Amino acid sequence: MAVHRFNVFGRIVAIERQGTRWDVRSVGTDGKRAPAGFVIPDFVGEDELEQYLFDLFHESAVSPTADIRRLP
């Protein structure tokens, strides 16, 4: 299963499909993963993840140039 990593306004999250649901984890500076504290609905497609994260967290942006970026 592919793991999708995003920088969400400075917070790194890893998202992986587990069966029919999305498993969302916060990634610490040490690489450890913990529950992210939010849910991505099952119906959100892989190609919609970045937009969904932006819609969910856009009010958390600390500057107008802050963004959500897909990471390698």
VENGI-V496200 format. One line per field, one symbol per residue. phi: phi as a letter, one per 20 degrees, with the letter a starting at -180 (. if undefined). A space follows every 50 residues. Layout:
phi = ???
//
This chain:
phi = .fdddcedlndecdccfdmddeddcedffenfdcgfnbddggffegfdgf ffffffdgfefebfefbdcfdf
//
